[in-house]
Amino acid sequence: MSWLDFEKFENGKGILTGAAIIQCSTLTPSVLPLLVRNPYLSAWLSNARDVPWNRWPIFWTGQEIGFSILAAVPGSETVYPLLGRPQDSLLKTGDSFNVSYPEYLGSTFDASTTNLTYKIPSTNISQESLEVVLSFLSPITPTSSFRQSIPASYLTVHVSGSFDVHVYIDLNGLWVSGDGGSKIEWTFSQDQPSGDRGQAPLKAWKIKRSTEQLFTEHNDRAEWGTLQFTAPPNVQHEAGNARVLRQRFSRTGVLQNIVDDKFRSIMDDEPVFAFSKAFKLNRTSTAGGKDYSSARFTIAHIQDPVIQFASSTGLTLMQPLWTSYAPSSDHLLAFHYHDFDMAFKLASNYSDQLAQDSLKSGSEDYKDIVALSARQVMGACSFTGTVDNPLIFFKEISSDGNMNTVDVIFPAFPFFLYTNPRWLAYVMEPLIEHQLSGQYPNDYSMHDLGGSYPNATGHPDGSDEYMPVEECGNMLILGLALVNALKYDTGPASIWSTVGDEGVDRTTGIFPLPLNGNGIDDTFGGPINSKGEKQAREWVERSYKLWKQWTGYLVREALIPTNQLSTDDFAGWLANQTNLALKGIIGIRAMSEIAETVGNTQDAQYYRSVSKNYIRRWEEEFALSKDGSHALLSYTWYGSWTTLYNLFADSLLCFHLPSKSSQTDSGSQKSLKEITSKTGFVNGKIYKIQSDWYHLVRQRYGLPLDSRHLYAKSDWEFFAVAVASRQVREEVVQSIAVWVNETSTATRNNLPIMTSMDYENENGTRYEDEAPRYDRDRSASPRPTRRNDSPRGAQRRSASPMNEDRPDNRGPPKNDRGPPQDDGAVNPGSNLFVTGIHPRLSEIEVTRLFEKYGDVEKCQIMLDPHTKESRGFGFVKMVTAEQADAAKEGLQGEVIEGRTLSIEKARRSRPRTPTPGKYFGPPKRGKHS
């Protein structure tokens, strides 16, 4: 392949001052994004309502990371902390400098940028204070997926005034490991990548673990990969003890351009990696008495490989997407550094348009909430794959770290549709490829692609979290939404889909990513009869049996759902869920149009008929309270109520609009499809009933999820009020804004803004005794173990889809998969899940490896069901939990036959008995190494 020609890219000469264009925000969240790019490059300003030097910045889990910034005014013998707590390293008295604090003017943000602004006083009372702006840019670039895939962010220091100032920045090793005891090593370089465009060589620190542990996390931090901290050539550098460097800069305003060569652990005589920049303003002062200068730094986290994925060809080590376009990480980061102007331009275009559109849809509060959320969505994404087959792996942040969780993608899909629908395709593709390959045994959609990021190894025993109606409905809704984005009669789902070259030749993939000379994507989708319709047809045809399989499950199970979880799994198991049934029925309706995409009119007519019958019965028999004032939480739970947030899918897919003439031009975003032929699906009275109900039950901080508890989820609140009256929408959005502004719920214990909130606790935490959300297994909700222990209304229905069935009290048939029972399969701590097993290794050989640490009760390598070849992972059960811990510690990261072992505690003591399933994927390939 040919590398992207970086030399042809535009190289802007001037530095744009992002600080000048961001308007003040109405929100005052307690945490703000600083450098947020992917699950492992994620730095946040903690306690953002306070001054930035009172706490260290944090990783998204809340773990503090070393990131400090100081400013010193030459001749004043005064140093000013700007970020972090570097003042803790400075002597209070007895040194030749004073520690003072600047005037903090506050923060501003948009979708890609956060600015922190300070005033530093002059020693000359006749001079005005100097202004310093720290501008953090993690650009969202919907027209350039290549740029979005670069795991790096910008920090630009802007200074304006009439006297000199020196600025110091350092990072520590907690950027490359979650364990302060990890030994790290580092290098300094000032090299020019070959073929670069003539700029002076950049300076760079590179820091990594001395012994990297591939595909392993500690406290959600990657234990492999290299941090690269890049600076302009005219700065000074130094590596050494944190206290020594900070004190030296405070005394002298300079660093010594030397490198401490004693490698050690992160918190052992804490090594930091620093740059300092002297801004000479008084020598070039303009007539107005002020001058301006800036310096740009970049921070990147480079991993290769980045994910291991149970793909259709076996366990695959996935390279980052950028490797398809750049010959090396040095070339990539040199390009990234000099590409600032273009990245800033693209990000500003997106931020400005997002602000305009969200303001039309809601309010100032909504505009700021959307802006605050954008980097958070992209911060869960890792771009991998090739030009022909790009993929996105999506971490379930702040929960249990599942990968590409379907019901976590679902609340994010409006963002992807608006921003770049091809990213929705890329995040769905790993799920589809894996299930097409026959590696998932159940006949409903899988819940997630792997229980522990970054190991997308699936669930070969079918034991993923049990929410089958939820995930089948989600996948079908997502599928039709993507089809509609690919072919449309009115306008594109995203205005950025039309940017780029129209006639780029297709390669072998369905959704390839060719770039033009400026690194811009080709167009995505298009009007009917264009390339988008062809892509939609090919995509659906390739996976049609999966879509039909999932719809068949919904035809059997959606109208009256048996006892199971929905996406709101923290609320527990429940049968006859009204909102869940609605999602399943909408999924069946979506399949009718998916079938039409490939010309299967017979299936389309059948699924349309079934969905029309189901929705009529749902509306007339099951969904509403006896007085017709609201939807019930569960069909037989009288006196209950629920938020019908799944109405949003009916609206987004344009099912609810009876005719084109019924539309009004409200200035909102256009529908994704021409809808003149539509007939009403969910009755409009349901929308009206629920909108009125939301007005009645709204609380100070928003709209509760249902009648079980006064907790809520902000994602579903936005879904619900998006299809409510404008008055109700504004009321609820304002309440959510109050929650963000007044509590630390939004940022539980000063963590990035979260979706869950509880109105009953004083400061909004969800549960008094609940551990932080990132320590909590999503499946840890109460599970009934006997039929008479089921929650109220937990009845089972006849399995016949078209009969005159009713909810009843019969238990599930013996062959029906109900809630997991207490079958002795809970892992007592002795069963290990092992990946990175070379296909040549036998179970006997793996057993010998683990017998060094104790007695092995059983070793089982998972085999491909068709070729009987090793799939590269399996389970090793030790006799005791202590032996399992010793084996995990001793073998973690060991390289055996060229493969790196990754070991985690399995969820179960043994694999679950497989559920029969069919293989719908492509023919199996030959053996691979």
N, C-alpha and C positions, 0 to 999 in steps of 0.2 A: 504494500500500500504506500501511498505518498503522504508524507506529513503535511499538516497545515502549514502554509507558507506565512510564517509570522512577519516576514519582512514587508509583505504587501499590506499589512494592517496599517490603518491610520495611527500616527503617533502624535497626539496633541502635545503642544509645547507648554501651554499655560496650565497651572493648577486651578481647577474650579473650586470656589469656596462654597462647599456644600452648606456651611453654617449659615450662609446669608439667605438661603432660599426656603428654609424650613420654618413654617409658621408655628407659633406657640400652640401647644396641645392643651385641650381641656382636661384630659385625664392626668391623674397623679398616681400611677401605679407604684407599688413598693419595690418592684424589680423592673429593670429595663435591659433590653438586649444591647450588648456591645459588639462582640465578634461572634456571630451565630451563623454557622455554615452547614454543619452536618452533626450527627449525634456525638462526634468526638471533638469537634472544634466548636465550642459553645461556651462563651464567656459572658457573664451578666453582671450588671451593676446591682449589688445587693443594697437593700434599704435605701432605695432611690429617692425617698422623700427627705432624706437627711443629706448632709454634705458627703461627697464621694470619698473623703479621706477617713471616715469613721469606721469603715469596714473594708475588708479585702473583697475584690470581685470573686464571683463564685462560678463553678460549673453548674449545669442545670439541676443537678441533684442537690445543690446547696453546699457542696464541698468547696472550701476556699481554695483559690489558686494564687500563686505568686505573680502579681502584675502590679507594679508600682510606678508612679510618675512623680517626679519632683521638678520644681522650677527654682532657679537661683538667679538673683540679680547681682551682677558683678559690682564689687565695691561696696555693697550694702551689708555684707556678712550675714545675709538672711536667706534661708531656704524655705520654700513653700511646698508642702505636700499637695498634690492634685488628685491622685487616685491611689487606692489601697491604703496601707498603713506603714509606709516606709519610715515614718517618724518614730516607730517603735525601735528602730535600729540606731537612732540618733541620740546622743547624749543630751540630757536636759540642761546640764550646766558644765562648765569647765572646758568647753571647746571654743574654737575661734569663730563660731557661727551661732546664729539664733534660729530657732524654728518658729515660724509665724504661719498664719493661715490666710489664704486669699479671700476675697469676697466672692462667694459662689452665686452666680446669677441664674442657675437652674439648668434644666435639660429641655431639649426639644427632640422630636423624633418624627420620622415618616416610615414608610414601609421598609426602607433599606438602611436608613441612617439614624444614628443617635448622636447628638451634639451636647457636650458639657461645656459651659462657658464660665470663665473666671475673670476677675479684675485683680491685678497685682499693683499695689501702690508704688509710686516713685519715691525715691529718697529726696527728690527736689520738689518742694511744695508747689512750685510753679508749673510742674508737669502733670499732665493727666495720667491716670492709671493706665497700665498696659492691659490689653485684653488678650486672653489666651482661650482658644477654642480647641478642644479635643474632639475630633470628628471621626466616628467609627462607622465604616461603610461595609456592609455585607450585601452586595448588590443583587437584587432580584431582577433578572434579565429575561423576560418571557420570549424575546425574539432570538436569544442566543443560549441554547441549551449547553453548548460547549462552555461558555463562560460560567453558567450556573453550576456546572460540574466541578469547577476548580475549587479545591478545598482550602481557600485562602480568603482573608478579609484585609481591609485597609484601615490603618490609623493615620490620619493626617493631623499634624499639629499646626494650627494657624495662630500667628501672633501679630498684633497690631498696636503700635505705640511709638514712642519717641526715645526709648532707652533700651539697652541691650538686655537680653535674658538668655539663660542657658537652660535646656530641658534635658532631663535624664529619664530613661525608660529601662526597666528590667523585667525579666520573666524568670521563673524558676522551673524545676523539673516536674511539678505537679501537672503540667500540661501533657505529659507523656505517660503518666501512670497514676492510678488512684491510690497507690500504696507509697507512703512517704519513706518506707524502708527500701524501695527499689534502687538498685545501683544504676546510675546513668553515665553516659559518656557524651562528649561534645566535640565539635570542631568549629573553627572559624575559617571563613574563606572570603576572598575577594577576587573571584575568577570571572572571566568573561566567557559565557557559553559560545562555542564556535558558531559562526554565522550570525551573531547578534548584530544589532543595527548601529553600532558605533558609539553608544552611550558609554560613559565611564563605568568600570566594573562596580557592581553593587557589593556591599558588605553583607555577610549573612552568618548567623549562628545556626548550627544544626545540632539538635539534642535528641537523644533516643535512649531507651533502656539498653544496658549492656547486654542483657540476655532477653531478647524479645520473645513474647509468648503469643504466637499467632492465633488469631480468632479467640482470644481470651480477654475477659473484662475483670476489673476489680472496682467495685462500687460504680459500675456503669462506665468506667474509663477504659479505653483501649490500652492493652499492655503490649502493643506493637505499633510501630509507626514512628516517624521523625517529625519533630517540630522544627520549622524553619522560620527564623525571625530575620527579616531583610530590611536593610536601611540604605539610604543614599551614600555615595562614596565620601562625602565631606563631613562625616560624623566621626567621633571617637568611639572606641569599643574597649570592653574589658570583661573578662570572666573571673569570678572569684567569690569570696565569702560575701554574703548579702550585707552584713553590717559594715565590713571594711569598705566596700564600693560605695555604699550610700553615704557613709561619713566622709570619704575622700571627695566625692562630688560636692557635698555640702560645704566643705572647707575651701575647695579649689575651683569648683565649677567645671572640672574636666575629668576625663578618664585617661588611662595610661597606654592604651593600645597593646595590652598584654593579655595572655591567656593562661589561666590556671590549668596545669596539665595533670592535676591529681583527681582522677575519676573517683567518685564516691556516691553514696546514697543521697537521695533527694534532700533529706533533712539532716544529714551529717555535715556539720560545718557548712550550712546551706549554700550551695553554689547558685549564683544567678548570672544571667547573661544580659549584658547592658550595652546600650548606646547612649551617647550624649551629643546634643546638637547646640552649637552657639549661634544665636540669632543676633546679627549685628544690625540693629535698626537705626541707631543714632548717627551712623556714618553716611547714610544715604537718605536722610530725612527729607521729605518733600516740603514744599512751601507751607503746607498746612500744619507742619510740625509732627506728622505721623508717617510711619512707614509700615509696610506689610511684608511678611515673609511666611513661608510654610515649609514643612518637611514631611515627607511621606514615608511610612513604614508599612510592611505587610507581615502578617502572621499566618502561617500555613501549617496544616497537619497532613503529611504525606504518608499514604499507606498503599502498598502493592504487594500482594493482593489485599482486597478490602472485605470480601464476603466469601464464605463457602456455601455453595448452592447445590441442592439435589436437583439438577437439571434433567432434561430428557436424555442426556448422554451419561449420566452418573454424577457423582460428587465432583463439582467443578470449582476451582479457585478463581473467583471473579476478579479481573483487573478493573481498576477505576476507568471510567469512560474517557478521561482525558488522555490516557495512553494511546488511544486511537488517533489522536491529533498532534501530540507533541512527542518528540524523540526521547526526552528525558525530563525529570522533575526540575532540573536546573533551567532548561529551556522554558518549561511551562511557567515557572515563577518569575523568570526575567520578563517574559511576555506579560504576565499578570501585573507586574509592577509598572511597566511602561504603558499598559493599557488602561490606566486609571481614568483618563478623560472619556474614553468610549464607554467603559463600564459605568461611570457616573452618569453619563448622558442617557444610557439605556435604562438605568435604575430610576433616574429622575422622571423620565417619561412615564414609566410604570407607576411610580408613586403619585405623580400628579393626576394621572387618569383615574387611579384607584380612589383618590380623595374626592374627585369630582363625582364619580359614579356612586360611591357610598354615601355621599352627602345627599344626592338625589333620592337614594333609596331609604335613607333614614334621617340622620341628624348629625350634628357635630360630634356628639358622643359616639355614635356608630362609626363615623369616619375614623376617629382615633382608635377605637377598639379594633377595627379591621386593620389599620396600619400597624398596631402593636402586635397583631397576631401573625402577620405575613411571614416574618423571618422565623417565627416559631414553627410554622408548618414546614418551611424549607429546611429548618434545622433538624428535622427527623429523616431527611432524605439522603441517600447515598447513591450517586449516579455510577453505574457500572456498565459492562457490556462492550459492544463494538459498534462501528458505524452502521452495520447491517441490522444489529439487534441490540439497541440500547435498553437497559433495564434500570429501574429505580427500586432500591430496597428501603423499606420504610420502618423505622423503629417505633415501637409503642412506648413513647416517652412518658415518664412519670407513672408508669404502671409496672408490669412485670417483664418488659423488654421483648415481647413477642415481635415477630417480623411480619410485615405486610398483613397485619390483622384486618380482616375485611370490614368489621364494624368500627374500625378506627379510620380506615380509608374513607368510609362512607360519610362521616361528618366533614371530611376535608375535600370531598369531590367538588362542591361548588367553587372552592378556591382554585382547584386545578382547571375546571371548565372555564372559569373567567380568565385565568392567567395564561395557561397554555395547555389545551386539551391533550396534546401528545404526552405530557407528563402523566396524565391519568392513564393513558395506554401503557406507558412504561411501568407504572406501579402495579397495574393489573396483570401484565404479561407473566411475571414469575409465577403467580398463582395458577394461571391457565396452563402454562407449560408444564408445571409440576403435576397437576392433576390429569392432564392429557397423557402423561407418560405412565399412568397406572400406579403411581407410588402412594396414592391415597385411597384407602379401601372403601370408604363410605359412599353412599349414593347421593349425599347432599354436599353442599360446598364446605370446604374446610374453613375453620375459624381463622387460622393463621398459617404462615409458612415455616414457622419454627419457634420453639418456646424460648429461645435465648439468642438474641442478637449478638454477634453477626453470623450465627449458624442457621442458615436457611435449609435445614435438613428435613423439614416436613414432619409428618406424624405417620410413619409407616404402620403403626398399630391402630391408627384411627382414634387415638385417645385425646385429641385436642378438645378444647372447651366446647361444651355441648350447647350450641344455639343454632340448630339446623335451619329453622324457618327464617331466623334473622339473616343468616349469611346467604342463603339461597335468594331471598328477596333483595338483599343488598347487591349481590353480583348481577342480577338481572336488571335492576335499576341502573347500576353503573354501566352495564353493557349497552343499554339503549341510549343512555345519555351520551356515551362516546360515539355510537352510531349516528345520533342526531348531530353531534358536533362535526362529524366527517362529511355529512351531506345535509344541506339545508336549502330552503326556498326563500328565506327572508334575509337573514344576516348571520354572520359567524357567531359561534358561542363566545369567542374571544377575538377582539379586534386585532390582536397581535398575530393571530393565525394567518392573516392575509399578507403579512410582511415577509419579504424574502423572494427568492426566485421561484417562479411558477413551474418552470419546465425542467427541473432537475431530474435526471434519469433515475428510475427506480433501480435498486440493487436487489439482493436476494431477500431481504427482509420485508415484512409488511409495513412496518413503521421505521424505516431507516432514518439516519440523521446526516445527510450531506450538508455541507456548509458552503456558502459563497466566499469570495475573497476577503470579506470583512468578518468572517466567523458568524454569520447570521444564518439561522435555520431556513430551510425551504418552507413554502407555505404548507399548511396542514388542513386537509379537507377542502371543501369548496362547494359551489352550487351543484344542484342535481345534475347528473350526467358528467361530472368532472372526475378528476383522479380520486377525490375523497369517497365518492360512491363506490368506486372500484375497490379501494382499500377497505371500506366497511364490509363489502360483500366477501372479500377474501378472508378478512379477519373472522367473520361469523362462520363462513363455510369451514374453516380449519377447525373450529372448536364447537361446531353446531351440536354434536352429540352431548357435549357437556351442558350447554344451555338447556337442551331438551331434557336431559337427566335431572337437572335441578328443578326445572318447571314441573316435571312429573312428580317430584317429591312434594312440591307446593300444592299441586292438585289434590294430592292425598291428604296433606297435613295442614294447610294454611287456614281453612275456613274456621275450624275450631281447634286451635293449637293444643297439643298435649302439654303436660307439665314439663317445662324447660326454661332455660335462661333466654332473655333478650340481651341486647347490647348493654342494658342497665343491669349488669350482672351483680353489682353490689347490692341490689334490692332483693336478690334471691330468686328461687324457682317459683313459677306460677303458671297455672293452666288457664286456657281461655282468654289470653291477653288480647284485649281489643285492638290496641295499637300495633301489636305484633301481627295479628291477623291481617290488618289493613296493609301492612308492608308486603306480606306474602301475596295478597290478592293483587296489589299493584304490580308485583313481580310477574305474576301470570299474565296480566294485561301487557306488560312490557314485552314478554316473549312473543306475543302475537305480532308485534311490529318487528322484532328481531327476525322472526320467521319470514315476514314480508321482504326483508332486506335480501334474502337469498331466494326469493320467489317461491317459497313453500306456502302456497295459499291454503292448502288443506290444514296444516298445523296452525296457521294464523287464524283461520276461522274457528277452529276448535278452541284455542286458548282464549280468543275474544269471547266466545260463547260462555265458557266456564267462568271467566272473570266477571262477566256481566251478571251471571246468575249469583256468584258469590257476593259481589258487592251489593246487589239488591237485598240478599238475605242478611248480610252484615248490617246494612242500614235499618232494615225493617224488623229484624228479629233479635239481634244480639247487642248492637253497639251502644245504644242510648239508655239513659236512665228512664224510669217509668214516667216521669213528668216531661221527658224530652228536652231537659235543659242542658245536658252535657253527656259526654261519652263516659262509659264505665271503664274502670281499670281492668276488670275481668267480667266476662259476661254474667256470671252468677254472684258477683260480689256487689250486692245491692248497697247503695249508699256510698260507693267508691266513685272516684273520678280520675281522669288521666289527661295528660297533655298528648294531643294527637299530632306529634311532630312529623309522623310519616305522611301526613297530608302534603307536606312539602314536595315529595316525589311526584304525587299526582299532579301538582301544579307545574313543577319544573318540566315534566315530560309532556305538558299541555293536554293531559287527559280530561281536565276539569272544564275546559272551555267549550261551550256548546257550539259556537259558530264564530266566524271572524267578525260578524256584525256586533257581537256582544262585547267586543274589546273596546276599551277606551284608551286614548293616548295620554298616559300619565307621566310620560317622560322616563319610564323605567326601561330596563334592558329588554330588548326584543326577545320573543320566543325563539327557541332553537329551531323550530320547524314551522312550515306553513300549516295552519290548523283549520282551514276552511272545511275539511271533510270530517272533522272530529265531531263526535257526539259526547254529551256529558257523561263522565264516569262517576266519580264521587259526587253525590248530590250537593249543590251549592248551599243547601240549608245546613249541612254539616259544618261547612266553613263558618257560617254565620253563628250557629250555636256555640261553637268552640271559641270564636273570637269574643263573644259576649261573656262566656264563662271565664276566660283568661282575665278579663277586666275585673271580675268579681273576686277571684282568688289570688290575684297578684299581691306579693308581699313587698316589704321595703326594699329588699335586694333582688327582686325579680319574681319569676314564675316558678312555683314548685313543680317538681316532676309529676307527682301524683298524690293521692290522698294518704299514702302510707306514712309519709314523713315530710317534714318541711325542708328536705334537701332538693337541690335542683342541679341541672347541668346546663351551662350557658350555651353549648352547641345546639342542644335541642330547643332551648328557649328561642334562639334565633331562627331555627327551622320553623317553629310554631308560629311566631309572630310575623314571619315573612309572608304568610298567607292569611294573616288576620287584618283587621281594619287598620288604617294608618294611625288612628288614635291609640289603639292598643299597642301597636308596634312602638310608637314613641314612648308610651308609658313604661313598657318593659325594658326597652333599651336604656332609658334614663335610670331605671332601677339597677340594672346591671352596672352602669357607669358609677352609681353611688357605691355599689359593692366594691368595684375596683378602687375607687378613691378613698373609701373610709376604712377598709378592712385589710387584713393580711390573708384573708381567705383566698382572694384571687390569687395570691402568691403564698400559699400555705407555708407559714414559717419563713417568709421571704424566699420563696421559690418562684420561678417563672409562672406567669398567669395560667391558671388551670380551669378546667371546665366544671368541676364539681364544687358545690357550696352547700352549706347547711345554715339555715336561718335561725336555728334554735340555740346555737352556741354564741357566746358573746362576741367572739372575734371571727366567727364564721367557719371554724374548722369543721370538717364533715362529721367526725366522731371524736368524742373525748378521749377514747382509749385506742384510737387507730394510729398505727405507725405511719410515717411519711409514705405518700402514695407510691413512690418508686420502690418501696420495700414490700408492697402488698401485692399478692397474687390476685389477678383479676378473678380467678375462679374460686376465691376463698369465701364465697357467699354460702349461707346456710343451705344444706342439701338434705331434703327429706330422705329417710332411710326406710320408712314403712308407708304403706298407702294411707293409713289414717293419720300420718304425720304431715301430710301435704298441706300447703297453705290453703286458706279459704278459697273455695272455687276451683280447686285443683282436680277437675274431672276430665275424663277421657271420652272421646266420641267414637262413633263408628268410623271405620277407615274408608267407607264408600264415599267417593267425592260428590256424587250427585243425588244421594238419597235424602229423604226428609229427616236428616239427623238432628239431634239435639244434644246439648251437653248432658252428661249423666254421671253417675257415681261409680261406674265400673272401672276397675283397675286396668292398666295397660295389658294388652295381650302378651303372651310369653315371649313372642319374637319381637316385641316392640322395645326399642332402646329408650328407656326412661332415664331418670337421674342416676348417676353412678352410685352403685350400691356399695355397702361395706363388705367387699369381697376379698379382703385380705391383700389387696393389691397396693396398699399405701406403702411407699418406700420408707423403711425405717432408717435409712441413711447408708445402707450397705450396697445399694445398686448404683452403678456408675454408667453414664452415657458417654461413649468414647467416639470421637470423630478423628479424621486424619489417618485412618488405618489403610495402609497400602493394600491394593487388591491381591498382592501375592501372599500376604500374611494369612495363615490359617488360624482357626480358633485355638489350636494347640499352642501355636507360637505366641499368640496374644496372651494366652493363659500364663505361659512361662514368664512373660514380662511382668505380669501383675503378681505372680507368686513370690517375687522378691520382697513383697510387702505384707504377705499374709496368705491365708488359705482362700483359694478361689472356688466358690460354690458352683458358679456357672459362667460360661462365656458364650455369647451368641453374636455372631456377625450377621448383619442384615443382608439378605441376598436379593438381587433383582428377581421378581417373580417369573420372568420369562427366560432370561439367559442364565439364571442361577449364579451370576457373577457377584462378587462382593460389591456392595454399594459404598464401602469406605467408612462405615460407622456401625456401631453395635453397642451391646450392653455387657458389662462385666459385674457380676455380683460377688462381692466378698462375703466372708462369713460374719464379720462384725463391721459396724460403722467406723470404728477406730482404724481397722485395716483399710477400709475404703478411703478414709481421710489421708492415711499415709501414702497410699498408692496415688491418689490424686495429686498430692504435693510432690511426690517423687518423680512422677512421669509427666506432669504438666509441661508442655512445651518441648518435650523430647523429640528429636528428629529420628525417625525409624524408616529406613529405606527411602529417604528423601521426602517423607511426609511428616508434618508436625502434629503430634498428638494434642488434642484438646479434650479435656475431661471435665464433666459437670455431674452433679448429683441428678439422677433420673427422677422423674416425678413419681414413678410407680416401682414396685418391687419386681414386677415382671411385665412383659409386653401384654397389652390387651388382646384378647382373642379377636383376630381380624374379622371385620364385616365383609361379606362377599362383595366384590366390585368387579366391574368390567374394564378392560383396557381399551381406550379410545384413541390412543396416541399414534404417532407415526411408527413405521416398522423399526424395530430395534437395530441399532448399528452394531458393527463388529466390536471386538475387544478393543479396549483403550488402556493406555498405561496410566 
